[in-house]
Amino acid sequence: MGITQDELARTLGVTRQTIIAVEKGTYCASLPLAHKIAAFFGESIENVFIFEEDK
């Protein structure tokens, strides 16, 4: 979409480090944050995030 991690973070009200951690899968986004991310991209949460149960 031509947006930087920093621009996305500022738009969503989080830090760039949060966006990086979500992308890497080292941080599970809260439901409100997941909703904000999905809404930003015009997608459903299910289309943006893959749910994997802990083993």
DSSP file (Angstrom, degrees, kcal/mol; ACC not computed):
  #  RESIDUE AA STRUCTURE BP1 BP2  ACC     N-H-->O    O-->H-N    N-H-->O    O-->H-N    TCO  KAPPA ALPHA  PHI   PSI    X-CA   Y-CA   Z-CA
    1    1 A M              0   0    0      0, 0.0     3,-0.1     0, 0.0     0, 0.0   0.000 360.0 360.0 360.0  -2.3    0.0    0.0    0.0
    2    2 A G        +     0   0    0      1,-0.3     2,-0.4     0, 0.0     0, 0.0   0.803 360.0 128.7  75.0  28.0    3.0    2.2    0.0
    3    3 A I        -     0   0    0      4,-0.0    -1,-0.3     3,-0.0     2,-0.1  -0.927  52.7-130.2-117.6 141.4    2.9    3.0    3.7
    4    4 A T     >  -     0   0    0     -2,-0.4     4,-2.4     1,-0.1     5,-0.2  -0.408  24.6-112.4 -83.3 164.5    5.8    2.6    6.2
    5    5 A Q  H  > S+     0   0    0      1,-0.2     4,-2.7     2,-0.2     5,-0.2   0.889 120.0  52.9 -60.8 -38.7    5.6    0.8    9.5
    6    6 A D  H  > S+     0   0    0      2,-0.2     4,-2.6     1,-0.2    -1,-0.2   0.912 108.8  48.0 -64.7 -43.1    6.0    4.1   11.2
    7    7 A E  H  > S+     0   0    0      2,-0.2     4,-2.2     1,-0.2    -2,-0.2   0.913 113.5  47.8 -64.2 -42.2    3.1    5.7    9.3
    8    8 A L  H  X S+     0   0    0     -4,-2.4     4,-2.3     2,-0.2    -2,-0.2   0.933 111.5  50.6 -62.8 -45.7    0.9    2.7   10.1
    9    9 A A  H  X>S+     0   0    0     -4,-2.7     5,-2.4     1,-0.2     4,-1.3   0.928 111.2  47.5 -59.0 -46.7    1.9    2.8   13.7
   10   10 A R  H  <5S+     0   0    0     -4,-2.6     3,-0.2     1,-0.2    -1,-0.2   0.897 111.6  51.3 -63.0 -39.3    1.1    6.5   14.0
   11   11 A T  H  <5S+     0   0    0     -4,-2.2    -1,-0.2     1,-0.2    -2,-0.2   0.880 115.7  41.2 -63.2 -38.2   -2.3    6.0   12.3
   12   12 A L  H  <5S-     0   0    0     -4,-2.3    -1,-0.2    -5,-0.2    -2,-0.2   0.563 112.7-116.7 -89.0  -9.7   -3.2    3.2   14.6
   13   13 A G  T  <5S+     0   0    0     -4,-1.3     2,-0.2     1,-0.3    -3,-0.2   0.812  77.7 106.5  79.0  30.1   -1.9    4.9   17.8
   14   14 A V  S   <S-     0   0    0     -5,-2.4    -1,-0.3    -6,-0.2     2,-0.2  -0.736  72.5 -89.8-127.5 179.0    0.8    2.3   18.5
   15   15 A T     >  -     0   0    0     -2,-0.2     4,-1.5     1,-0.1     3,-0.3  -0.510  29.6-117.8 -88.6 161.1    4.6    2.2   18.3
   16   16 A R  H  > S+     0   0    0      1,-0.2     4,-2.5     2,-0.2     5,-0.2   0.861 116.6  60.5 -61.6 -35.6    6.6    1.0   15.3
   17   17 A Q  H  > S+     0   0    0      1,-0.2     4,-2.5     2,-0.2    -1,-0.2   0.853 101.0  53.7 -62.1 -34.7    8.0   -1.7   17.5
   18   18 A T  H  > S+     0   0    0     -3,-0.3     4,-2.4     2,-0.2    -1,-0.2   0.928 108.8  48.1 -64.5 -44.7    4.5   -3.0   18.0
   19   19 A I  H  X S+     0   0    0     -4,-1.5     4,-2.5     2,-0.2    -2,-0.2   0.922 112.0  49.8 -61.9 -44.1    3.9   -3.2   14.2
   20   20 A I  H  X S+     0   0    0     -4,-2.5     4,-2.3     1,-0.2     6,-0.2   0.931 111.4  48.7 -59.8 -46.3    7.2   -5.0   13.8
   21   21 A A  H  X>S+     0   0    0     -4,-2.5     5,-1.8     1,-0.2     6,-1.3   0.879 111.2  49.6 -63.9 -39.1    6.4   -7.5   16.5
   22   22 A V  H  <5S+     0   0    0     -4,-2.4     3,-0.3     2,-0.2    -1,-0.2   0.926 111.5  49.5 -64.9 -43.9    2.9   -8.2   15.1
   23   23 A E  H  <5S+     0   0    0     -4,-2.5    -2,-0.2     1,-0.2    -1,-0.2   0.896 113.5  45.7 -61.5 -40.7    4.5   -8.8   11.6
   24   24 A K  H  <5S-     0   0    0     -4,-2.3    -1,-0.2    -5,-0.2    -2,-0.2   0.667 110.8-121.5 -76.9 -16.9    7.1  -11.2   13.0
   25   25 A G  T  <5S+     0   0    0     -4,-1.1    -3,-0.2    -3,-0.3    -4,-0.1   0.634  82.2 116.3  84.1  14.3    4.5  -13.0   15.1
   26   26 A T  S   <S+     0   0    0     -5,-1.8     2,-0.4    -6,-0.2    -4,-0.2   0.533  75.2  45.0 -90.8  -6.3    6.3  -12.3   18.3
   27   27 A Y  S    S-     0   0    0     -6,-1.3     2,-0.7    -7,-0.1    -2,-0.2  -0.993  76.2-141.4-137.6 128.0    3.4  -10.3   19.6
   28   28 A C        -     0   0    0     -2,-0.4    -6,-0.1    -3,-0.1     6,-0.0  -0.803  28.7-125.7 -89.2 118.2   -0.3  -11.2   19.4
   29   29 A A        -     0   0    0     -2,-0.7    -1,-0.0    -7,-0.1   -11,-0.0  -0.328  23.9-113.0 -62.4 140.9   -2.3   -8.1   18.7
   30   30 A S     >  -     0   0    0      1,-0.1     4,-3.1     4,-0.0     5,-0.2  -0.280  32.8-104.5 -64.5 161.7   -5.2   -7.4   21.1
   31   31 A L  H  > S+     0   0    0      1,-0.2     4,-2.4     2,-0.2     5,-0.2   0.916 122.0  50.3 -59.0 -44.4   -8.6   -7.7   19.6
   32   32 A P  H  > S+     0   0    0      0, 0.0     4,-2.1     0, 0.0    -1,-0.2   0.913 113.8  45.4 -61.3 -40.0   -9.1   -3.9   19.4
   33   33 A L  H  > S+     0   0    0      2,-0.2     4,-2.7     1,-0.2    -2,-0.2   0.915 111.3  52.2 -68.7 -41.5   -5.7   -3.5   17.7
   34   34 A A  H  X S+     0   0    0     -4,-3.1     4,-2.6     1,-0.2     5,-0.2   0.902 109.8  50.1 -59.2 -40.8   -6.4   -6.4   15.3
   35   35 A H  H  X S+     0   0    0     -4,-2.4     4,-2.8    -5,-0.2    -1,-0.2   0.915 110.3  49.6 -63.5 -43.6   -9.7   -4.7   14.4
   36   36 A K  H  X S+     0   0    0     -4,-2.1     4,-2.3     2,-0.2    -2,-0.2   0.913 112.4  47.7 -62.1 -43.1   -8.0   -1.4   13.7
   37   37 A I  H  X S+     0   0    0     -4,-2.7     4,-1.7     2,-0.2    -2,-0.2   0.944 113.9  46.4 -63.8 -48.0   -5.4   -3.1   11.5
   38   38 A A  H  <>S+     0   0    0     -4,-2.6     5,-2.8     1,-0.2     4,-0.5   0.918 113.1  49.4 -61.2 -44.1   -8.0   -5.0    9.6
   39   39 A A  H ><5S+     0   0    0     -4,-2.8     3,-1.1     1,-0.2    -1,-0.2   0.891 106.2  56.9 -63.5 -39.4  -10.2   -1.9    9.2
   40   40 A F  H 3<5S+     0   0    0     -4,-2.3    -1,-0.2     1,-0.3    -2,-0.2   0.907 112.9  40.5 -57.4 -42.4   -7.2    0.1    7.9
   41   41 A F  T 3<5S-     0   0    0     -4,-1.7    -1,-0.3    -5,-0.1    -2,-0.2   0.419 114.0-117.6 -88.6   1.7   -6.6   -2.4    5.2
   42   42 A G  T < 5S+     0   0    0     -3,-1.1     2,-0.3    -4,-0.5    -3,-0.2   0.836  75.9 116.1  68.8  32.6  -10.4   -2.8    4.4
   43   43 A E      < -     0   0    0     -5,-2.8    -1,-0.3    -6,-0.2     2,-0.2  -0.784  69.7-101.2-125.9 167.8  -10.3   -6.4    5.3
   44   44 A S    >>  -     0   0    0     -2,-0.3     4,-1.0     1,-0.1     3,-0.7  -0.535  36.8-112.2 -82.3 159.4  -11.9   -8.7    8.0
   45   45 A I  H >> S+     0   0    0      1,-0.2     4,-2.8     2,-0.2     3,-0.8   0.890 118.5  58.0 -57.9 -39.3   -9.8   -9.8   10.9
   46   46 A E  H 34 S+     0   0    0      1,-0.2    -1,-0.2     2,-0.2     5,-0.1   0.795 104.6  50.8 -63.8 -28.6   -9.9  -13.4    9.6
   47   47 A N  H <4 S+     0   0    0     -3,-0.7    -1,-0.2     1,-0.1    -2,-0.2   0.683 117.2  39.0 -82.1 -17.9   -8.3  -12.2    6.3
   48   48 A V  H << S+     0   0    0     -4,-1.0     2,-0.4    -3,-0.8    -2,-0.2   0.808 116.0  46.1 -98.8 -37.1   -5.5  -10.4    8.0
   49   49 A F     <  -     0   0    0     -4,-2.8     2,-0.6    -5,-0.2    -1,-0.2  -0.854  65.0-146.6-115.4 144.5   -4.6  -12.7   10.8
   50   50 A I        -     0   0    0     -2,-0.4     2,-0.5    -3,-0.1    -3,-0.1  -0.942  19.9-140.7-107.0 121.0   -4.1  -16.4   11.0
   51   51 A F        +     0   0    0     -2,-0.6     2,-0.4    -5,-0.1    -5,-0.0  -0.699  22.9 178.1 -84.8 125.8   -5.2  -18.0   14.2
   52   52 A E        -     0   0    0     -2,-0.5     2,-0.1     0, 0.0     3,-0.1  -0.985  23.8-133.2-128.4 121.9   -2.9  -20.7   15.5
   53   53 A E        -     0   0    0     -2,-0.4     2,-0.1     1,-0.1    -2,-0.0  -0.429  32.4-101.6 -70.1 145.5   -3.7  -22.5   18.8
   54   54 A D              0   0    0      1,-0.1    -1,-0.1    -2,-0.1     0, 0.0  -0.412 360.0 360.0 -65.0 142.1   -0.8  -22.9   21.2
   55   55 A K              0   0    0     -2,-0.1    -1,-0.1    -3,-0.1    -2,-0.0   0.441 360.0 360.0 -90.9 360.0    0.6  -26.4   21.1
